[in-house]
Amino acid sequence: MDKKGIEFNLKIIVGIILAIIFLVLVILLFQDAGSLRDALLGIKIP
């Protein structure tokens, strides 16, 4: 693989890891606010 391909894959992997961490933090923050969480889930999942 060339250098550009490796860097591109690393960016994707880092982006996925950051997205997972962000989702976990959001879930933990809104765990107590059940109604808000249900509203967000309702918007994403009709």
Gaussian input, Z-matrix of N, CA and C with variables (Angstrom, degrees):
# hf/3-21g

backbone

0 1
 N
 C     1     B1
 C     2     B2     1     A1
 N     3     B3     2     A2     1     D1
 C     4     B4     3     A3     2     D2
 C     5     B5     4     A4     3     D3
 N     6     B6     5     A5     4     D4
 C     7     B7     6     A6     5     D5
 C     8     B8     7     A7     6     D6
 N     9     B9     8     A8     7     D7
 C    10    B10     9     A9     8     D8
 C    11    B11    10    A10     9     D9
 N    12    B12    11    A11    10    D10
 C    13    B13    12    A12    11    D11
 C    14    B14    13    A13    12    D12
 N    15    B15    14    A14    13    D13
 C    16    B16    15    A15    14    D14
 C    17    B17    16    A16    15    D15
 N    18    B18    17    A17    16    D16
 C    19    B19    18    A18    17    D17
 C    20    B20    19    A19    18    D18
 N    21    B21    20    A20    19    D19
 C    22    B22    21    A21    20    D20
 C    23    B23    22    A22    21    D21
 N    24    B24    23    A23    22    D22
 C    25    B25    24    A24    23    D23
 C    26    B26    25    A25    24    D24
 N    27    B27    26    A26    25    D25
 C    28    B28    27    A27    26    D26
 C    29    B29    28    A28    27    D27
 N    30    B30    29    A29    28    D28
 C    31    B31    30    A30    29    D29
 C    32    B32    31    A31    30    D30
 N    33    B33    32    A32    31    D31
 C    34    B34    33    A33    32    D32
 C    35    B35    34    A34    33    D33
 N    36    B36    35    A35    34    D34
 C    37    B37    36    A36    35    D35
 C    38    B38    37    A37    36    D36
 N    39    B39    38    A38    37    D37
 C    40    B40    39    A39    38    D38
 C    41    B41    40    A40    39    D39
 N    42    B42    41    A41    40    D40
 C    43    B43    42    A42    41    D41
 C    44    B44    43    A43    42    D42
 N    45    B45    44    A44    43    D43
 C    46    B46    45    A45    44    D44
 C    47    B47    46    A46    45    D45
 N    48    B48    47    A47    46    D46
 C    49    B49    48    A48    47    D47
 C    50    B50    49    A49    48    D48
 N    51    B51    50    A50    49    D49
 C    52    B52    51    A51    50    D50
 C    53    B53    52    A52    51    D51
 N    54    B54    53    A53    52    D52
 C    55    B55    54    A54    53    D53
 C    56    B56    55    A55    54    D54
 N    57    B57    56    A56    55    D55
 C    58    B58    57    A57    56    D56
 C    59    B59    58    A58    57    D57
 N    60    B60    59    A59    58    D58
 C    61    B61    60    A60    59    D59
 C    62    B62    61    A61    60    D60
 N    63    B63    62    A62    61    D61
 C    64    B64    63    A63    62    D62
 C    65    B65    64    A64    63    D63
 N    66    B66    65    A65    64    D64
 C    67    B67    66    A66    65    D65
 C    68    B68    67    A67    66    D66
 N    69    B69    68    A68    67    D67
 C    70    B70    69    A69    68    D68
 C    71    B71    70    A70    69    D69
 N    72    B72    71    A71    70    D70
 C    73    B73    72    A72    71    D71
 C    74    B74    73    A73    72    D72
 N    75    B75    74    A74    73    D73
 C    76    B76    75    A75    74    D74
 C    77    B77    76    A76    75    D75
 N    78    B78    77    A77    76    D76
 C    79    B79    78    A78    77    D77
 C    80    B80    79    A79    78    D78
 N    81    B81    80    A80    79    D79
 C    82    B82    81    A81    80    D80
 C    83    B83    82    A82    81    D81
 N    84    B84    83    A83    82    D82
 C    85    B85    84    A84    83    D83
 C    86    B86    85    A85    84    D84
 N    87    B87    86    A86    85    D85
 C    88    B88    87    A87    86    D86
 C    89    B89    88    A88    87    D87
 N    90    B90    89    A89    88    D88
 C    91    B91    90    A90    89    D89
 C    92    B92    91    A91    90    D90
 N    93    B93    92    A92    91    D91
 C    94    B94    93    A93    92    D92
 C    95    B95    94    A94    93    D93
 N    96    B96    95    A95    94    D94
 C    97    B97    96    A96    95    D95
 C    98    B98    97    A97    96    D96
 N    99    B99    98    A98    97    D97
 C   100   B100    99    A99    98    D98
 C   101   B101   100   A100    99    D99
 N   102   B102   101   A101   100   D100
 C   103   B103   102   A102   101   D101
 C   104   B104   103   A103   102   D102
 N   105   B105   104   A104   103   D103
 C   106   B106   105   A105   104   D104
 C   107   B107   106   A106   105   D105
 N   108   B108   107   A107   106   D106
 C   109   B109   108   A108   107   D107
 C   110   B110   109   A109   108   D108
 N   111   B111   110   A110   109   D109
 C   112   B112   111   A111   110   D110
 C   113   B113   112   A112   111   D111
 N   114   B114   113   A113   112   D112
 C   115   B115   114   A114   113   D113
 C   116   B116   115   A115   114   D114
 N   117   B117   116   A116   115   D115
 C   118   B118   117   A117   116   D116
 C   119   B119   118   A118   117   D117
 N   120   B120   119   A119   118   D118
 C   121   B121   120   A120   119   D119
 C   122   B122   121   A121   120   D120
 N   123   B123   122   A122   121   D121
 C   124   B124   123   A123   122   D122
 C   125   B125   124   A124   123   D123
 N   126   B126   125   A125   124   D124
 C   127   B127   126   A126   125   D125
 C   128   B128   127   A127   126   D126
 N   129   B129   128   A128   127   D127
 C   130   B130   129   A129   128   D128
 C   131   B131   130   A130   129   D129
 N   132   B132   131   A131   130   D130
 C   133   B133   132   A132   131   D131
 C   134   B134   133   A133   132   D132
 N   135   B135   134   A134   133   D133
 C   136   B136   135   A135   134   D134
 C   137   B137   136   A136   135   D135

   B1=1.4734
   B2=1.5302
   B3=1.3037
   B4=1.4584
   B5=1.5304
   B6=1.3150
   B7=1.4662
   B8=1.5276
   B9=1.3286
   B10=1.4711
   B11=1.5293
   B12=1.3350
   B13=1.4619
   B14=1.5143
   B15=1.3322
   B16=1.4683
   B17=1.5290
   B18=1.3393
   B19=1.4666
   B20=1.5225
   B21=1.3375
   B22=1.4638
   B23=1.5241
   B24=1.3453
   B25=1.4584
   B26=1.5219
   B27=1.3365
   B28=1.4690
   B29=1.5214
   B30=1.3341
   B31=1.4690
   B32=1.5260
   B33=1.3280
   B34=1.4679
   B35=1.5278
   B36=1.3401
   B37=1.4672
   B38=1.5205
   B39=1.3355
   B40=1.4671
   B41=1.5188
   B42=1.3237
   B43=1.4617
   B44=1.5227
   B45=1.3286
   B46=1.4716
   B47=1.5232
   B48=1.3398
   B49=1.4747
   B50=1.5230
   B51=1.3440
   B52=1.4662
   B53=1.5260
   B54=1.3328
   B55=1.4565
   B56=1.5267
   B57=1.3406
   B58=1.4702
   B59=1.5234
   B60=1.3427
   B61=1.4700
   B62=1.5284
   B63=1.3433
   B64=1.4650
   B65=1.5288
   B66=1.3396
   B67=1.4599
   B68=1.5260
   B69=1.3384
   B70=1.4687
   B71=1.5255
   B72=1.3377
   B73=1.4679
   B74=1.5251
   B75=1.3305
   B76=1.4705
   B77=1.5274
   B78=1.3403
   B79=1.4655
   B80=1.5270
   B81=1.3381
   B82=1.4675
   B83=1.5261
   B84=1.3354
   B85=1.4671
   B86=1.5290
   B87=1.3441
   B88=1.4662
   B89=1.5243
   B90=1.3472
   B91=1.4663
   B92=1.5305
   B93=1.3407
   B94=1.4676
   B95=1.5245
   B96=1.3303
   B97=1.4646
   B98=1.5265
   B99=1.3098
   B100=1.4630
   B101=1.5139
   B102=1.3360
   B103=1.4612
   B104=1.5281
   B105=1.3341
   B106=1.4624
   B107=1.5223
   B108=1.3328
   B109=1.4695
   B110=1.5303
   B111=1.3240
   B112=1.4680
   B113=1.5339
   B114=1.3222
   B115=1.4662
   B116=1.5259
   B117=1.3322
   B118=1.4685
   B119=1.5258
   B120=1.3332
   B121=1.4608
   B122=1.5277
   B123=1.3294
   B124=1.4605
   B125=1.5166
   B126=1.3489
   B127=1.4653
   B128=1.5269
   B129=1.3461
   B130=1.4605
   B131=1.5286
   B132=1.3456
   B133=1.4678
   B134=1.5271
   B135=1.3315
   B136=1.4794
   B137=1.5184
   A1=110.43
   A2=116.05
   A3=119.01
   A4=110.09
   A5=115.51
   A6=119.88
   A7=111.04
   A8=117.01
   A9=120.26
   A10=111.03
   A11=116.90
   A12=120.73
   A13=111.55
   A14=116.23
   A15=119.94
   A16=110.11
   A17=116.88
   A18=120.08
   A19=110.71
   A20=116.27
   A21=120.45
   A22=110.65
   A23=116.64
   A24=120.17
   A25=111.25
   A26=117.08
   A27=120.15
   A28=110.31
   A29=117.05
   A30=120.09
   A31=110.20
   A32=116.83
   A33=120.32
   A34=109.95
   A35=116.61
   A36=120.64
   A37=110.47
   A38=116.85
   A39=120.59
   A40=110.35
   A41=116.94
   A42=120.77
   A43=111.59
   A44=116.42
   A45=120.20
   A46=109.98
   A47=116.91
   A48=120.47
   A49=110.22
   A50=117.20
   A51=120.32
   A52=110.71
   A53=117.21
   A54=120.68
   A55=110.60
   A56=117.23
   A57=120.65
   A58=110.51
   A59=116.68
   A60=120.50
   A61=109.74
   A62=116.65
   A63=121.13
   A64=110.78
   A65=116.65
   A66=120.31
   A67=110.92
   A68=116.62
   A69=120.13
   A70=110.18
   A71=117.17
   A72=120.50
   A73=110.89
   A74=116.86
   A75=120.16
   A76=110.29
   A77=116.42
   A78=119.97
   A79=110.11
   A80=116.85
   A81=120.04
   A82=110.62
   A83=117.00
   A84=120.52
   A85=110.84
   A86=116.09
   A87=119.98
   A88=112.61
   A89=116.26
   A90=119.01
   A91=110.53
   A92=116.51
   A93=120.19
   A94=111.23
   A95=116.83
   A96=120.44
   A97=108.91
   A98=116.35
   A99=121.42
   A100=113.02
   A101=117.72
   A102=120.25
   A103=110.72
   A104=116.56
   A105=119.81
   A106=110.21
   A107=115.79
   A108=119.95
   A109=110.30
   A110=117.18
   A111=120.22
   A112=110.22
   A113=116.52
   A114=119.79
   A115=110.17
   A116=117.05
   A117=120.22
   A118=110.32
   A119=117.57
   A120=120.93
   A121=110.17
   A122=115.96
   A123=120.03
   A124=111.61
   A125=116.19
   A126=119.46
   A127=109.54
   A128=116.66
   A129=120.00
   A130=111.55
   A131=116.88
   A132=120.79
   A133=108.78
   A134=116.96
   A135=119.87
   A136=111.95
   D1=145.77
   D2=177.36
   D3=-83.27
   D4=170.01
   D5=-174.07
   D6=-63.46
   D7=-40.11
   D8=-178.46
   D9=-60.71
   D10=-43.22
   D11=-179.30
   D12=-61.77
   D13=-41.82
   D14=179.88
   D15=-64.41
   D16=-45.20
   D17=-179.99
   D18=-62.50
   D19=-39.41
   D20=179.93
   D21=-62.66
   D22=-44.22
   D23=179.01
   D24=-64.55
   D25=-38.95
   D26=178.85
   D27=-62.92
   D28=-40.24
   D29=178.98
   D30=-61.99
   D31=-42.08
   D32=179.74
   D33=-63.54
   D34=-45.83
   D35=-178.49
   D36=-62.53
   D37=-45.72
   D38=179.35
   D39=-62.52
   D40=-40.71
   D41=178.93
   D42=-61.67
   D43=-42.49
   D44=179.34
   D45=-64.74
   D46=-43.50
   D47=179.94
   D48=-61.76
   D49=-44.83
   D50=179.68
   D51=-63.28
   D52=-39.46
   D53=179.48
   D54=-63.51
   D55=-41.71
   D56=179.06
   D57=-64.30
   D58=-44.67
   D59=179.20
   D60=-60.73
   D61=-43.60
   D62=-179.65
   D63=-61.89
   D64=-44.05
   D65=179.74
   D66=-62.65
   D67=-42.17
   D68=179.53
   D69=-62.80
   D70=-43.39
   D71=179.34
   D72=-62.84
   D73=-42.54
   D74=179.56
   D75=-62.70
   D76=-44.18
   D77=-179.75
   D78=-62.20
   D79=-42.47
   D80=-179.87
   D81=-66.06
   D82=-39.78
   D83=-178.05
   D84=-65.41
   D85=-40.63
   D86=-173.98
   D87=-98.14
   D88=12.10
   D89=-179.04
   D90=-62.32
   D91=-36.93
   D92=-178.64
   D93=-77.42
   D94=-30.36
   D95=-179.34
   D96=-88.30
   D97=79.60
   D98=-175.50
   D99=-62.18
   D100=-41.30
   D101=-176.90
   D102=-65.66
   D103=-40.44
   D104=179.57
   D105=-65.52
   D106=-42.62
   D107=179.16
   D108=-63.24
   D109=-42.22
   D110=179.09
   D111=-63.80
   D112=-37.57
   D113=178.98
   D114=-65.09
   D115=-43.01
   D116=179.22
   D117=-64.90
   D118=-42.64
   D119=178.98
   D120=-65.62
   D121=-35.91
   D122=179.72
   D123=-64.95
   D124=-35.13
   D125=179.59
   D126=-70.05
   D127=-43.50
   D128=-176.28
   D129=-74.63
   D130=-35.69
   D131=-177.29
   D132=-120.36
   D133=96.08
   D134=-176.94
   D135=-61.08

